[in-house]
Amino acid sequence: MSNLRYGIIGGGFITAFHLRALQSVRGMEVAGLCSRRPPEKLAAYVRENGLGEGRIYDNIAEMVSQVDVIFICGPNFKRVEHVEQIVQAVQSGATLKGLICEKPLGRNLGEARKMLELVKQIDVPTAYFENQLHMKTMQMSREQLKPVINSMGSLVLARSGEEHAGPHNAWFWDPVQQGGGVMSDMGCHCLAVGWYALTPPDKPVRFLEPISVSADLSLLKWGQPRWRQELLERYGVDYSKTPAEDFATGMVTFRNPENQHIVKAQFTVSWMYDKQGLRMALDGIGPGYALEMNTLQSPLELFIGDAAAQSLADTELALEKSQASQGLLTVQPNEPDLYGYVDENVDAVAAFTQNRAPLLDWDYGLEIVKLTMAAYLSHERQATVDLTDPKTLQELENYVPLIQLGRGTEILELPDK
């Protein structure tokens, strides 16, 4: 069987991370890359590591006609535009076996709905990427706990967190282009993994019914004058005028439709974790059992003294968003595998070649956008959002958060000193 030919849209950090993951994935090759600026370094990486031809295309339509799968990794504000171009190319005669979209599916529910409407015009299978659900620690915990859950009952509480010191690129800091702040950027991961952790192993990913969301958003570090000035100088983003949240926490309540039991998922995300680097954490509590996961727990540690620190070339080779080049460093030898990037690509390749559904599709991605929007609405209202209320659900369909509109000063406190 011939390899699936991937065509990747986007030439930034997330594309580079997925290319590292794809070294461990069989049955595919990177045939094309397309980005706003020609991704010469990424194309060279593809060829040097035997991942495929890595041809750079000038436009999406041309690449669509030469590949089997399009993988959307471009900026959030280009999502709909990119899918419109893909759909037009397919309607003009190109053939695709699958479409992958990196999170989020859209900046708001209107955009997410538009993405689904567009792709349904061409009847191409979809896969939505939320890497934490695919983490081996997540999958193994579900497998190991399955007999315990069958005997004692499902988890009743899941607590998830994802934190680092802030994004790499300017558009990620811009709430209008990105869709918000850390709640939009990383909150989606925690919403998804909390939902999944609470779901009984033999049930589909959307089995539990979300019934309410409460959330609190804050601008704690990056709203201070010193750090606002750093953002302005480094990225040209002015948080005194268009701020976004750098901290978010909240709770999602779910109902089991079979027994009516209530379970809860708590989440915390931030852009101010000035420790080793990226940290993902999850713990779950069930009747008589529990689970815990922390990605900063590693079998390998390095110590680099002051005198040796200047010779270190790239601290992010050890850990994403690494915050130090000296002292005691946590090292994760294979981050793409640890974080689930390998396994979500394996799942997508298998789904598209075997004509089966992937773990997550774009319909699921829309549900995560809905929960994310409910979190923003909860903060604006300073109240719990009832997802069983038809009026609230209708409001969410057209809702765009104030922060996403560039009006964050209306709901976020900016310290003057």
N, C-alpha and C positions, 0 to 999 in steps of 0.2 A: 504494500500500500504506500502511495506517495505521501510525502509530508504535506501538512497544511501550510500554505504560504500566508504568513502574517504580513499585513500592512499596518504600520503603526503611525497614528496621527499624534504629533507632539514631540518636542525635542528637549524637554526639561528634565527635572530631577526624577519624576516618577517613571518616565520612560527608561532612564538609565538604570533605575532600580529593578524594573521588570526585565531588562536585558540581562542583568546579573542572575535573576531567577530562571530565565529561559535556558541557561546553560544546563539546567537539571531536568529539562522537559523534553521528552521524546515525541516524535511524530509531527514536529512543526519546524519551520525555518522562517527567519526574518527576511522576507523578500523585498520589503520596501519601507521607507521612512518618508514622512512629509511633515514639515513644520514651517512656521512663519519665517524662521531663519534656517538656511540649510544646515542640518545636523551632521556636520562633517565628522566630529569626534565620535558620535554615536555610530555612524556608519562604519568608521574605521574599527570601532570596538566589535561590531557585528562580524566583520570579516576576519579580524585577528583571532576571534574566539570560535570560528567555525560555525556561527549561528545562521549563516545564509549569505545571500548576495548583498543585502543591505543597500539596495539602490535608492538614491535620493530622488524623489519625484517633486516636480514643481507645483503640482496641484493634486487635490484629492481625487478628482474624477479620473485622472490618468492612472493613479495607483489602484483605484478600485477595480479597474479593468484587468489588472495584472496579478491580483492576489485572490485568496480564498476567504480570508477573514480580515475584517477591519477592526483594529483595536484603538479605541478613542482614549487618548491620554492628554489631549490638549487642554487649554485653560477652560475653567468653568463657563466663562462668559462667551465661549465659542461653541458650546455643546450643540445647541439647536442648529446653528449655521452649518456645522460640520455634518450633522445628520441630514440636513436638507441636501447638501451636495452629494452625500452617499446615495440617498434615495433617487436623486435625479440621474446619477450614473447608472444605477441598476435599472431604472425605467428606460434608460437609453440603450440597454442591451448587456450591461455587465452582469456577471453571476457571482453571488457570494454564498458561502456555506454558513457564515455566522458573523455576528456583530458583538463585540465586547465593549462595555463602557466602564471605565474606572469611576469610582465614586467622585462626586455625587451625580445622580442622573440629571439633576437640574438645580438651579439656584433657588427655585421655589416650585410650588406644585403646578402652577401654570406651565412652566417650562418642562417639567417632568411629563405632564400629560401630552404636551406637544411632541416630545420625543417618542412616546408610545404611539401616538396617532401617525407619525411619519413612518415609523418602521413597520407598522401594520399594513401600509400601502404596498410593501414589497415582499411581505411574508418570509422574512429571513429570521432564523433562530437567534435569540439574544442570550447573553450572559452578562450579569452585573457583578462587579468585583468589590466585595467587602472582605479584605484579606483575613481579618481576625477570626471569622467563622471557619476558615480553612486551616488555621494553625494546628499543627500536630498535637500540641498540648490540649487544645479544645476538643479535637476529635477523639483523642485517646481518653480524655476524662469521660466523655460521653459513653465510649465503649466499655471502659472499666466500671462505670457506675450503673450501667444498664440493669444488671440483675438486682442491684441495691435499690434502684428507683422502682423497679417492678415490685419489689417487696415492701419498701417503706414509703413510696410516694415521691413525687418530683421535688426538685428544688423549690423553695418558697421565696428565696431572696438571692438576687445576683447583684454584685457591686463591681462596676468596671471603671477603669480610668486609663486615659492616655494623655501624656504630658511631655512637652519638650520646651525648648527656650524660644521657639518661634520659627516661622517659615523661612525658606531660602530666597524666594523671589518676591519682587515688589507687588505683583498683582494679587498674591495671596494675602498681603496686608490690607489691600484696598477692599473695603466691604462691598462696594458696588460691583466690582469685577468678580470677586470671589464668591459673594453671596452672603457675606456676614463676617464673623470673626471665627474664634476657635470652635464655637458650637457648630457652625457649618462645616468647618474644616475637619475636625476630629470627633465632634459629638456624634456624627452619623455612625462612626465605627462602634462607639460604646452603646448606642441605641440598638444596633444590630446584634452585637455579641451578647448583650444582656438578654434580649428577646430569645436568642438561640440557646443560651445556657439554660434558660428556664423551660424550654420546650422539651417534652418527653422524647427520648431517642427515636421512637418509631413513628413520630408524627411529622407532618410537613412543617417547613420553616414558618409558615403563617398560621399555624394551628391555634396558638394562643391569641385571644382577641384583645388588642389595646383598648382600654376604656378611659384612661385619663393620663394627662401629662402635667407635671408641675416643674418649673425651672426658675433658676435665678442666675442672671448674667451680670458680670461686673468687668470694669476696666481698672485693674489694680496696679500692675507694674507699668505698662506701656502708656498709661494716661498721665504719669508724672512728667513734669517739664523736661527733666534730663533725658528720659527715654523717648519722649515725643520728639525731641530734637534729634536724637540718634536715628529714629525712623525717617525723619524728614531729610537728613543728610545722606543716609545710606540708600533709601528707596524712593525718596520724593513723595512719601505718603504723610499727610498732615493730620495727626490724630486730634489736634485742637479744633479741627473743622469737621472731619468725617471719621470719627472714631469707630472702632469695633471692639467687641468684648475679648479680653484675653483670659477669662475664667468663666466657666459655666458648670453648674451642678443641678441635679434634679432627680426626679423619680417618674418612672412609667409604671402604671398599674395595668396588669393583664388579667383576663378571666379565662379559665379553662371551660370551653363550651360543653364539655361532656359532664363534668361534675360541679361546675360553677365555682370552683375554688379560685380564690384571688391570690396572685403572686406579684412580686414587685421587683423592678430592676432600677437600681440607683446608678447614676453616672457622674463622673467628674472629669473635666478636661481643662487644660491650661496651656498657655504659651509663655510660661514664666518658670519652668522647671530648670533652674540653673544648677543642675547636679551633673551626673555623668553624661547624660544624653537622653534620647528617647526612652520612655518607660511605658510599657503596657502592663496593666495589672487587672486581674479578675479573681474574685472569690465568690463562692456560692455556698449557701447554707440550706441543707435539707433535713428532714426528720432523721436524726441519728447519724448524719454524715456531712462532709464538707469538702470543698476543693479550693485550692489557691494556686495562682499563677503570677509570676513576676518576671518580665523579660530581662531585667537587670541582674538576675541571678545566673551567673555564668560559671562554667568549670575552668575558665581561663582568666587570669588577671595579670596585668603588667604593672611594673613600677618604673617610672621615668623621672629621674632627678632633674634639678634645675640646670645642671651643666649639660645634660644630654638632650633637654627638651628642644633646643633650637635645631637639632638635626632631624626631628620628626617631620616627615613630609606631609602626611594627611591623617588627622585624627579620626576622620569619618570612615576610614578603612576599618577601624575597630568597632565603631558604634555610630549609628545615624544620629545627627544633631549633637555630636560630641562637644562638650563644653570645656575641655581641658586638654593640654598637651603635655602635662606633667603630673606627678603624683601617682596615686593608685588608680589605674584605668580598668574598667570593665571591658572585656573583649567578647564579642559574639562572632565566632568564626564564619557563620553562614546566616547572616541576617535575613536575606530573602526567604530562606527556608523556614527559619524560626517564626517569622511574621506571617507566614501563610501564602506568600506570593508564588512560590513554586506550585503548591497544591491547587490554588485557584486556576492557574494556567493548565495544569494537568487535567483538572475537571472540565475546563472549557474545551480543550482539544478532544477529550474523550466524548463529550456531549455532541460536538459538531461532527465527529467522524462516525459515531455509533447511532446518530439520529435519536438521541435521548435528551431529556431535560437536564440542564446543569443544576447544581445546588441552588443557585440564585439567578433569576432572570430580571428583565427590566420592570416587570410588574411588581416584583419585590422591591426593587430600587425606588419605585414610586412611593411605596409604603414607608420607606425610611425617610424620604423627603417629607412626607406628611407628618411624621413624628417630629422631625427637626423643626418644621414650621410651627407645630403645636408648642414646642419648647420656647420659640421666640414669642409667640402670642401670649403664652403664660407669663413671661417676664413683663411684657408690655401691659398686660391686664393686672399684674400682681395677683393672679388667681390661678387655680387649677383649671385646665382646659378639659372639658367633658367631650370625649370622642364618641359618645353614644348619642349626642344631641345633633339632630339633623341640621339645625341652623348653624351650629359651629362647624360642622363638616362642610357645609356650603360656603361659609366664610373663608375657610382654609383654601378652598379652590382658587380664589382670586387674591389671596393674602400675600403681600410682600412686606417683610419686616422693615421697620423704620431704619434699622441699622443698615440693611441692604439698600435702602433708598438713599443712603448718605445722610440720614437724619439722626445719627446715634447720639448727638449732643442732647436730644430731647429725653433720652431714657438712661444714659450712662453718666455717672458722676466723674468729672475731670478735676482732680486736685490741682490747686493753683500753686502749691509749693512742693 
